Amino acid sequence: MEHRAGFVNIIGNPNVGKSTLMNALVGEKLSIVTAKAQTTRHRIMGIVNTDEYQIVYSDTPGMLKPNYRLQEDMMKFVDAAIGDADIILYVTDVVEKSDKNKEYIDKLQKVECPVVVVINKIDISDQPRVLELMGWWKETLPKAEIIPVSARERFNLESVFEAVVSKLPVSPPWFDKDQFTDRNLRFFASEIIREKILENYSQEIPYSCEVVIEAFKEGRERYEISAVILVSRDSQKGIIIGKGGAALKKTGTDARLEMEDFFQKKVFLQLFVKVDPDWRESRRELRKFGYEE
């Protein structure tokens, strides 16, 4: 039997469940998941291996119209994912307006690779609505396969998996067969901290933050991690820290517990907060954080 391998890139608007879908398909929590839009900022790969095939899933930021340089760089990840995909999983849901960010739907009409439209969150809808959406997408993207799912409830994900495997090109593996992601542990430590910021703070605070891992030391019994939370203004620094340091302490505790579950090892975590007014617009800073080439 010929070996198959390919890049299966997941795109879609914010908050439709792209990260939840990828985590479920990969079987590992690689992308952070919150109820807030723009949770994913980077392109994150999750790799599934068997003797017969290798699937390289790729989660991407939600599609949006950029307001600052950081968001422009996030959309470059999306455009790259459309351009280098062997298979595209376009994730929508039963809530959003189907033709939102229509320019990306127009791009999908022109791609040469297979497209699978995944209609997510059917657990909060009914059959007539789901059938209506399936009809709309079939008319809009006639060559695409349309699959209704609930990523959160893991309903009908086997249909997505079977569709992906059936469309993989014949190819040797792109990565070692024991590799399950393209990211290192420092990256996941920073993402876990950012997830807890998204969960613990409201309004613009999470979107004004970046997490930088300054030290990551693996000892025999624990990881020792030191991280800086960058914010844009002094007032945001005060909110992150909270009265008597309580808010920062809670975020640190939540992040440490999540890291210990992810790393399967004890973690000693130190968090600091620093003001950097220009980090979202500075090309040098964004390159340092992995957003620009």
Number of C-alpha atoms within 10 A of each C-alpha: 5 9 15 20 23 23 22 29 27 29 27 26 22 20 23 24 24 29 27 21 25 23 20 17 21 19 13 14 16 23 27 19 20 17 11 15 16 19 22 24 21 21 21 21 24 24 24 19 18 11 10 13 21 24 26 26 26 26 30 29 28 26 21 17 9 12 8 10 17 19 20 16 22 23 21 17 23 23 16 13 22 23 15 13 22 21 26 26 27 22 24 27 25 20 13 12 9 15 14 14 14 10 9 18 16 13 12 19 14 9 14 11 16 19 26 23 24 27 24 25 21 20 15 10 13 10 10 9 12 19 12 12 19 19 14 14 21 15 11 16 19 13 13 20 17 22 17 25 24 20 25 15 12 13 15 13 19 12 13 21 12 10 18 21 19 10 18 20 16 12 13 14 18 13 16 10 14 10 12 20 18 13 14 8 12 16 12 18 25 20 24 23 28 24 23 21 26 25 16 16 14 11 9 10 19 22 17 17 26 21 22 22 16 11 15 15 13 12 11 8 9 15 19 15 20 17 21 20 23 20 26 19 16 14 11 20 20 15 14 25 18 14 10 8 12 12 18 23 16 16 22 21 17 18 23 22 15 18 24 15 12 16 15 10 14 17 22 15 19 15 19 16 19 15 17 17 14 13 20 19 14 13 17 11 16 19 12 12 14 11 21 17 8
